[in-house]
Amino acid sequence: MKVINTIAALKSLLEPIKLGQQKIALVPTMGALHKGHVSLIKIAQQHADVVVCSIFVNPTQFTDPKDLEKYPRPLEHDMQMLLAAGCDVVFMPSVKEMYPEQEEWHIDLGPAEFLLEGEFRRGHYQGVTQIVNKLFNAVNPDVAFFGQKDFQQVLMIENMVAYFKLPVQIISCPIIREDDGLAMSSRNIHLTAEDREHALVLSAALNYVKDHFNDLSIPVLLENAKDMISAIPGVELDYFTIANGKTLLPETDKNQPDLVALVAAKVGQTRLIDNMLLN
C-alpha cells in the first residue's frame, strides 16, 4: 500500500496505470474509517484494477468551525484498516496541498442543494463538490464510490459530474449498519451510551415506514414515524421526509419511482442522518 501526500506524486504514480488501460477507482473519505468505508473499498476492488482511498478532512464543507475542530482523526487506526482491506494507494494531502491559494467556488447544483441538509447546512454541498472535483482532477478515476448514507451528497456529486461533463462513473453503495440497526458513521464516536440507545429510533422509524409502505398512506407513515422519534428523550428531529430520490422534493404518490425516506436528528450533542430506499 502506497501512501502519497502530493498531487504531483499521485499523478506520476497513476498516469502510467491509466495509460496501460487499467481501471482506477477512487473512494473519497474524511478518515475516521469504519466498516462502511471498508465495504466501499471491497466493492471498488470488484470494479477496478487499482483502488485509491483519499483521507482529507475538507474545511470548506464545514458550516460550523467547532464541527471541523472536533472531527475525529485516528490516522493510525485508519491506516491499519486500509492495509487490512487491501487498498492500493492512500492519498493523504495537507490543506495547503488541496487549497494552495484562496479560491472562489460556486456551481449550480440544482434546486435540491437547498433542501434537507442544504437547509440546515447552507453552503455544505458547495464545499463537498469543490473538494470532490479536486480529487477527481488529482486521481482521474474511471469510477468513484460513495456511501448511500449520505444520499443527498451522492446526488449533488452526480449533478457536479454532469455540470462539468466529467468522465467518471459514480456508484452509490448500500448503508452498512451495526447489528442493532444504527447506520455506521464517523460521528457515532461522539454518542454517549444513552445517546447510542436513543439513536436506534432513527433506523426503527425508517424500517417502520418501509414495512408499512404498502398498507398506509404517505401522510400517515410520516406522522407515525415522527411520533416514534419525538417519543424518545434527547432526540431532536430536524426532518423526516418521504421524497423523490432524484429531486428530494416531498412525494405523496406511492406509485412514483425512486422513493426514499430520509431523516436527520440531533441525538444528545451529535447530529445523525439516515435513509432507506422504499421502492
C-alpha positions, 0 to 999 in steps of 0.5 A: 500500500502506497501512501502519497501526500502530493498531487504531483506524486499521485499523478506520476504514480497513476498516469502510467496505470491509466495509460496501460488501460487499467481501471482506477477507482477512487473512494473519497473519505474524511478518515475516521474509517469504519466498516462502511468505508471498508465495504466501499473499498471491497466493492471498488476492488470488484470494479477496478484494477487499482483502488485509491482511498483519499483521507482529507478532512475538507474545511470548506464543507464545514458550516460550523468551525467547532464541527471541523475542530472536533472531527475525529482523526485516528490516522493510525487506526485508519491506516491499519484498516486500509492495509487490512482491506487491501487498498492500493494507494492512500492519498493523504494531502495537507490543506495547503496541498488541496487549497494552495491559494484562496479560491472562489467556488460556486456551481449550480447544483440544482434546486435540491442543494437547498433542501434537507441538509442544504437547509440546515447546512447552507453552503455544505454541498458547495464545499463537498463538490469543490473538494470532490472535483479536486480529487477527481482532477488529482486521481482521474478515476474511471469510477468513484464510490460513495456511501448511500448514507449520505444520499443527498451528497451522492446526488449533488456529486452526480449533478457536479459530474454532469455540470462539468461533463466529467468522465467518471462513473459514480456508484452509490453503495448500500448503508452498512449498519451495526447489528442493532440497526444504527447506520455506521458513521464517523460521528457515532464516536461522539454518542454517549451510551444513552445517546447510542440507545436513543439513536436506534429510533432513527433506523426503527422509524425508517424500517417502520415506514418501509414495512408499512409502505404498502398498507398506509398512506404517505401522510400517515407513515410520516406522522407515525414515524415522527411520533416514534422519534419525538417519543424518545428523550434527547432526540431532536428531529430536524426532518423526516421526509418521504421524497423523490430520490432524484429531486428530494422534493416531498412525494405523496404518490406511492406509485412514483419511482425512486422513493426514499425516506430520509431523516436527520436528528440531533441525538444528545450533542451529535447530529445523525442522518439516515435513509432507506430506499422504499421502492 
